[in-house]
Amino acid sequence: MENEETKTVPKSWAMVGGDGPRSYAKNSSYQRGLLDIANELMNESIRETLDFKIPCSDSSNICTFRIADFGCSVGPNTFFAVEKIVEAVEQKYHAQFQNSPPLEFQVFFNDVTANDFNTLFKTLPSYRKYFAAGVPGTFYGRLFPKSTLRLAYSSYSLHWLSKVPEEVADTKSPAWNKGSIQCSGTAKEVAKAYSAQFKNDMDSFLNARAQEIIGGGLMVIIVAGLPDGILMSQTGAGICNELLGSCLVDMAKLGVISEEKVDSFNLPLYYSSVKELEEIIKNNGHFCIERMNTLNHPMMKTKIDVRFAVSQFRAVFQGLLEEHFGRDDVDKIFEYFAKKFAENYDSVFRGETHQHVDHFILLKRNID
Amino acid sequence: MENEETKTVPKSWAMVGGDGPRSYAKNSSYQRGLLDIANELMNESIRETLDFKIPCSDSSNICTFRIADFGCSVGPNTFFAVEKIVEAVEQKYHAQFQNSPPLEFQVFFNDVTANDFNTLFKTLPSYRKYFAAGVPGTFYGRLFPKSTLRLAYSSYSLHWLSKVPEEVADTKSPAWNKGSIQCSGTAKEVAKAYSAQFKNDMDSFLNARAQEIIGGGLMVIIVAGLPDGILMSQTGAGICNELLGSCLVDMAKLGVISEEKVDSFNLPLYYSSVKELEEIIKNNGHFCIERMNTLNHPMMKTKIDVRFAVSQFRAVFQGLLEEHFGRDDVDKIFEYFAKKFAENYDSVFRGETHQHVDHFILLKRNID
């Protein structure tokens, strides 16, 4: 459809595959926790906002209700979320139309092409109430035919940019991010570059989905973000990222990894504020904001085990580090990280100011 | 949807994954050759039989034309076939409706859950004209919502049974297939058991597709078969299978593999006659036979290299043998097979009577 080559996200964006002890499947309890707290909101959203007056998309009397999870990674989180969505849609449908023929659900699991779809498929729940399909490709481009989805869902994926903004790795740019691996928020030019990239990516995402989602259809987005007035470097996630960055700097000084590689490494992540998100969605114009809530993850308030934290972190960032530093150095990096994490445990978990927030957003596709 | 557990095909049914020298992707030139000779028939079938008067399946003005390949394995054959189908449908559409909005294509690649979808997705053509999705699961059950497919395609997959018929591995049954690993056609009770299983499987396949394909939609089937009045043991494929069986018997006698395992090994394959197929399709009643042709593969008439033949054979049967005999014995089996194949080369390729045929079938879903 589109020129795929310009739309390809590096394979490193994929979470760790398989179902072994280091896999995302076994190390995504933060993301699962989010679903637990978002579940009631999602239920309420579907109950109050879903509109079945939209005609059936098929010429037969049977309605196919198509759902897509954008950035599903490997189960079980995606299966859990989809099951809850299907249940909520069914309840709403049966409450509205008694004695009507059953809805048939088709669920599309989307993630980057390098995602481990083999494991995803092998672990699909056997007693699911839907027909399943996998859709490979970046969600910053089109993935589905026009007006074929009724509900889109994306959890903990949209803070992943399509690429690191070029300026931050350019030694000649005022936005050069020397000494940091993330958009900490303290360097204005860096923040500007990251924010522009996020705006651009979100706009691509909304435009693609606007084509694919039927008028009146819903989109639920859960995305990592910042509380109002808080910088990334002041949040728990930001502090962990800084710690990883400082490990890389230490290791470069010790001659274990190359300094140049450390200088050119930046995380393709951007945590946004409510204001930024609202502005992007309103300017885009294809969707109406039905709800915008802040999710406060209980895990952010508890002190967690170092090993647990490091393995969760590794399941997400291993591919990224591997692609940049090479396979051999990744073990060393995470060993060093675990050590430094333990040594700095108290400052990493020094209280409430360390929280980031996650945004829950419910959008409705405008009817053109 | 259905009880998936009763519908699960063992993982051994999957062709060899990846894209290495032993993969199906690199060892499927027989199957590709079939597409080359079937291509013109397929084109003609679509030109003459496809009916665009059927309303668009979407409420928007844009039509989504959904195609599924049942038993796609890993590319490139499936991509080649799908490209040809899309081209033919587009041509027909544009000839019928000038100045109409473009069709959008959604192509579903189906195979058993153990198929290597990761490789399939990574090798998807970048400039494809369709939205791609992978659908895991056996095609002997439902895989899609009702009336959502417009064209189904299945090439070289339907001669794979959902299971080996139980009687042929039962030492107490008159259908016990002692001394052979296939339905050679010479033992009547064995042939009866295999034929019944095939009938049952084809019927399940047709019933599932009848639900999924829109009234008036097409199904193209290419399936291995027998010329009229010819037994499996008289065909090239049958002779190869017998040779493999005799290798297993030899190796059991030499004490390399267990005799009991050899006795209980049977191929879940059935090659059918035109008459059988016609009868099954007519009795099923959901589809009308628009065309039934015999494809004569040019490769059957040329003497081929032993190494080439063995590697093609291995890409298909490795999983099956591995599951039954264990990984260690598979290398030994194929080494022995290559040796015996070379020694018996002339009798294996002893001329025209050795051919099997492939059937090309075009079905149209009846409008209820």
Interface residues (C-beta under 8 A of the other chain):
Chain A: M1 N3 E4 E5 I54 P55 C56 S57 D58 S59 S60 I62 T64 E104 F105 Q106 F108 T113 A114 D116 F117 N118 F121 K122 L124 S126 Y127 R128 K129 Y130 F131 A132 A133 G134 V135 P136 G137 R142 L143 F144 P145 K146 S147 T148 I214
Chain B: M1 N3 E4 E5 I54 P55 C56 S57 D58 S59 S60 I62 T64 E104 F105 Q106 F108 T113 A114 D116 F117 N118 F121 K122 L124 S126 Y127 R128 K129 Y130 F131 A132 A133 G134 V135 P136 G137 R142 L143 F144 P145 K146 S147 T148 I214
